[in-house]
Amino acid sequence: ERAKWPRSRSKSTTYRLGDMAQSLMDTLFTAASQLDARRVIRLVEDGVKNLNTSAAGPAQVVALGLALLLCAVLGIYLNLPSPVPSIQPDGLMADKPAVLSSSPPRSASSKKTIPCRDPGTMELLGYAPAMTAQQVKECIARARAAHEEWRHSSFAQRRRVLSVLLKYILEHQEEICQISSKDSGKPMVDCAFGELIVTCEKIRWLMSDGERWLKPEARAAGRMMFYKKARVEYVPLGVVGAIVPFNYPFHNIYNPMVAALFAGNGIVIKVSEHASWSALYYAEGIKRALDAAGAPPDLVQIVTGYGDAGHALVTSGVDKVIFVGSTEVGKKVMASAADTLTPVVLELGGKDAFIVCEDADLKNVVPTALRGAFQACGQNCMGAERFIVHEKVVDRFLDLCMTSVTQMRMGAASGGDMIDFGSLCLPGLADKVQGLVDDAVANGATVVVGGRTPSEDSELASGQFYPPTILTGVTDSMRIWHEEVFGPVMSVVSFSTDKEAIYLANDSDFGLGSSVFCGSKARARRIAAKLNTGMSSINDFASTYMSQSLPFGGVKYSGFDRFAGIEGLRGMCVPKSVAEDRWPFSTAIPPLLQYPVKDAAFDFVTSLVWMFYSESPIGQIKGLLGLAGCFVFGARARVEKGPESKKND
C-alpha cells in the first residue's frame, strides 16, 4: 500500500488500524468536500501512524480502506506533485554581484578578466573571470565526477530537478528578464518571449514526454532472427560541452542544460564573453536548484572566457559539442573537434524567408512580420530577414509596416521606461549593419524607414543602437541579400508566381527556418514543401520552436544535426543496440556451419536465404527443401565421395 502514498517520506512507516478511524474519516470527508487534495493525503498519513490496532473493528477497517482508496485516487490518478522547494539566489539584482569584480584589470590588454557592460548605456557592470584552458579542464573533470553519480538517477529524480528549476523561473520572472535585458539590451517583453516562455515550454515537455523517448525502445528483430528480442537503449553520453551566443543569455544556458540533465549527463557551458554578467547570476540559481533537488551540484559548469576557453572545451575530452553561433566560428569548432573525433551539433546562421501571398490576411501578417524582423533587435538565428511579398499586396504590406515602425520607441532597456526596441548586444554590430545597408543603397535599394545610426548628439549616441529599418528594391547583387544581417533590417522584394517565390527563398547559402502566409493552407503547404530549410511555419513565424517536440536545426551553411525535440534529446545519449534470446533457451550456430565447416555449408546458407527472404511461397518451399537436402543428401554425398573427388573439390 505504501506506493499509494506519494507524500510519505519514511520507509519504516507501519500501517495500523484503530478506534481513531471514524474521526479520521469525518475529517477526511470534510477536506475532500473542500477539494483540498493535499490535506486529505496528509491527514491519512498522520492518522494512520496514530491508530491503535487493538480496537479496530470491521467498520473501522472499511473506513480506513476507503481513506486509502481516496488517497490513491488523489495522489496517483491526479498525479499530485510533492512540494517543490523555492530557490532564492543570494544577491539577486544587487548592484555589484559577488561573483563579479568591480576593480579593473591591471592592464587594458589583460586577458584574465572580461569587462561587462550594459550595451544600451555602456555602463560598466563589472569584470567576469576569463578562464584559462586548465580551468576549463577542471570544470570538465568536476562535471564528469558528478555525472558518474547522476547517470544512475531515475527519471523521477530528473523530473524533480526540472521541477525545481521551473519553480525558480516562475517565481523570479522579473529578475531573470531584468538581468537578461541589462546584459543583452533587449526590452523586457522580448526577454519574456525569448527567455521565459520557450524555456518553460521545454522544461514542461521534458517532464511530461521526456521519459517516453529515452526508455528502451523495442525494435523488430528481423525475419531470420525471429527468435530474438531487439531493443535500443539510450545511454547517457557523459559530459556535454555547449558553446552558446549572447542574444538570449538565460535560454541559451537552460536550453542545452535541461536536456542534458534529463538524459543523465553533466554539462559544461561556455557562454559568450558578451553575456558573462548575466551567466554568473544564472549559474548561482542553477547550483542552488541542483542542491535543493538532491542532485550533484557540480553537474552544471559555467565557463566564462574568450575564444581560447571555447577551444579548450572542444578539445579537452567532452563527449559531444553543441555549438550555436556564426558559420565562420562553427567551421573552426568542427575542425578542432575532428582531432579527437568529438561529435558536433552545429546550429549556425540563418537568412530566413518570410513569404506573403496575395490572399494572406495582412492585418494579422504584418504584426507577425514586424516581430520576426525586430524581436531582440533582429538578433535571432532564425529571425526573418528576406520578406518575399506578392506584387499585388506589397504596397499595402509596406504601408502597414511603416505605420507601426514609425511609432516604435527605441531606448536603453535598463532605463526603466517601456520601450519596443532596445540596443544591439554585440560591439561593432551596428557598424556592420550600416555597411550592409550602405552597400544595398549604393546598388539601387531604397531605405523606406531607418537606415542610419543615431547621430552623435542623440540621447542614444552612447549606446549600441541601430533603428528598425525597411529596405525595398533589394536584389541578389547586394551583400545584404546573401549575408546574415543579425540586425533590425527588413529586406522586402516582390514576386508574381509561386515558382518565383520559391526560387527567391531558396536563393541563399543558408537554410534554417522559413514562414509561408497564405489564405489557402494547401497552397501554403505546397510552397513550404519546396523550401530548402530545416523548419517551416505555415501562417505563423517560428512556431516550430514553441513546439518543443520538434527538432531544431537547418541545412546548408546553417549547420547540421539537431539540438531540440525528440531527436535532440536522444542526441544526448548513445543509442545502444541490444539483442537477446526471446525464449528461455539459448541458440547456437548450426553444426553444418561450425568450424571446420561441412561440405554442405554453402548450400545450407543459400537455402536459408531462399526460405526467409523469397517473396513467393514457391521460393520459400525451395529453401525449406534445400535445408532438408543439406542434412539428408549432403551427408550421403560426402560418404560417396572418394579421396580423389574431394581433392578435385
ZICOR-V967981 format. One record per residue. SS is DSSP state (H for helix, E for strand, L for the rest). NEAR is the number of other ideal C-beta (glycine too) atoms within 8 Angstrom. Layout:
ss: (SS,SS)
near: (NEAR,NEAR)
This chain:
ss: (L,H,H,H,L,L,L,L,L,L,L,L,L,L,L,L,L,L,L,L,H,H,H,H,H,H,H,H,H,H,H,H,H,L,L,L,H,H,H,H,H,H,H,H,H,H,H,H,H,L,L,L,H,H,H,L,L,H,H,H,H,H,H,H,H,H,H,H,H,H,H,H,H,H,H,H,H,L,L,L,L,L,L,L,L,L,L,L,L,L,L,L,L,L,L,L,L,L,L,L,E,L,L,L,L,L,L,L,L,L,L,L,E,E,E,E,E,L,L,L,L,L,L,E,E,E,E,E,E,L,L,L,H,H,H,H,H,H,H,H,H,H,H,H,H,H,H,H,H,H,L,L,L,L,H,H,H,H,H,H,H,H,H,H,H,H,H,H,H,H,H,L,H,H,H,H,H,H,H,H,H,H,H,H,L,L,L,H,H,H,H,H,H,H,H,H,H,H,H,H,H,H,H,H,H,H,H,H,H,H,H,H,H,H,L,L,E,E,E,L,L,L,L,L,L,L,L,E,E,E,E,E,E,E,E,E,L,L,E,E,E,E,E,L,L,L,L,L,H,H,H,H,H,H,H,H,H,H,H,H,H,H,L,L,L,E,E,E,E,E,L,L,H,H,H,H,H,H,H,H,H,H,H,H,H,H,H,H,H,H,H,H,L,L,L,L,H,H,H,E,E,E,E,L,L,L,H,H,H,H,H,H,H,H,H,L,L,L,L,E,E,E,E,E,L,L,H,H,H,H,H,H,H,H,H,H,H,H,L,L,L,L,L,E,E,E,E,L,L,L,L,E,E,E,E,E,L,L,L,L,L,H,H,H,H,H,H,H,H,H,H,H,H,H,H,H,H,H,L,L,L,L,L,E,E,E,E,E,E,E,L,L,L,H,H,H,H,H,H,H,H,H,H,H,H,L,L,L,L,E,L,L,H,H,H,L,L,L,L,L,E,L,L,L,L,L,L,L,H,H,H,H,H,H,H,H,H,H,H,H,H,H,L,L,L,E,E,E,E,L,L,L,L,L,L,L,L,L,L,L,L,L,L,L,L,L,L,L,E,E,E,E,L,L,L,L,L,L,H,H,H,H,L,L,L,L,L,L,E,E,E,E,E,E,E,L,L,H,H,H,H,H,H,H,H,H,L,L,L,E,E,L,L,E,E,E,E,L,L,L,H,H,H,H,H,H,H,H,H,L,L,L,L,L,L,L,E,E,L,L,L,L,H,H,H,H,L,L,L,L,L,L,L,L,E,E,L,L,E,E,L,L,L,L,H,H,H,H,H,H,L,L,E,E,E,E,E,E,E,E,E,L,L,L,L,L,L,L,L,L,H,H,H,L,L,L,L,L,L,L,H,H,H,H,H,H,H,H,H,H,H,H,H,L,L,L,H,H,H,H,H,H,H,H,H,H,H,H,H,H,H,H,H,H,H,H,H,H,H,H,L,L,H,H,H,H,H,H,L)
near: (6,6,4,10,13,9,10,8,3,5,3,4,11,5,6,9,10,13,9,10,17,10,7,15,12,8,10,13,8,8,11,10,6,7,5,8,10,8,9,14,15,9,12,15,12,8,13,11,9,8,15,10,8,5,8,12,6,5,8,14,11,8,12,14,8,9,14,11,8,12,13,10,9,12,15,9,7,8,6,9,6,5,4,9,8,7,13,6,9,6,8,11,6,7,2,7,10,7,8,13,8,6,4,6,8,4,5,4,4,8,6,6,12,12,7,12,8,12,13,15,10,10,7,7,10,11,13,15,10,13,10,10,10,6,10,17,11,8,12,16,8,10,16,11,10,13,15,7,9,15,10,4,10,5,10,6,11,13,12,12,13,14,12,14,13,12,12,12,13,8,8,11,10,6,9,14,13,11,15,15,15,12,14,18,16,14,12,10,6,11,16,11,10,15,14,14,9,14,14,11,10,14,14,9,11,14,10,6,8,14,8,6,10,12,7,8,7,6,7,4,11,8,6,6,9,8,8,12,9,12,11,10,8,14,8,12,12,11,15,17,15,15,14,13,10,11,12,11,18,15,11,13,16,13,14,14,13,14,15,13,16,15,13,11,16,16,16,16,15,14,15,9,10,8,15,13,15,14,14,14,13,15,12,13,13,13,10,11,13,13,9,9,12,6,13,9,8,10,13,14,12,12,14,15,14,9,5,9,17,12,10,12,16,14,11,10,8,14,10,13,16,13,13,11,9,8,11,6,9,13,8,8,15,10,7,10,14,7,6,7,6,11,8,12,16,11,13,15,12,15,13,16,14,15,14,14,16,6,6,12,7,11,6,7,12,12,8,12,16,11,9,14,16,13,12,13,15,14,14,11,11,10,14,13,13,15,13,13,13,12,8,5,12,11,6,8,16,12,8,11,13,11,8,11,13,7,6,10,9,11,12,13,15,11,9,3,6,4,12,7,13,15,13,14,16,10,6,6,14,12,8,9,15,11,8,13,14,8,11,15,11,6,9,9,14,8,12,9,11,12,9,7,9,9,6,4,4,7,5,11,9,5,12,14,12,14,13,13,14,15,17,10,7,13,10,6,5,13,8,15,11,9,7,10,10,10,13,13,16,13,13,14,12,9,11,6,6,9,6,9,14,11,8,12,13,9,7,11,6,14,11,17,14,14,17,14,13,14,7,8,8,6,11,14,9,9,15,11,6,8,13,7,14,12,14,11,13,11,9,8,11,11,8,11,12,9,7,12,7,10,11,13,15,16,8,9,9,16,13,7,9,12,15,14,11,8,9,14,15,11,11,14,13,7,9,8,7,9,9,6,10,8,5,3,5,4,6,4,5,7,6,12,10,8,3,4,7,10,7,13,10,6,11,15,9,9,16,11,9,13,13,10,7,11,4,6,5,7,10,12,8,12,15,10,9,14,12,8,11,13,9,8,7,15,9,8,10,10,6,6,8,6,5,6,8,8,6,5,6)
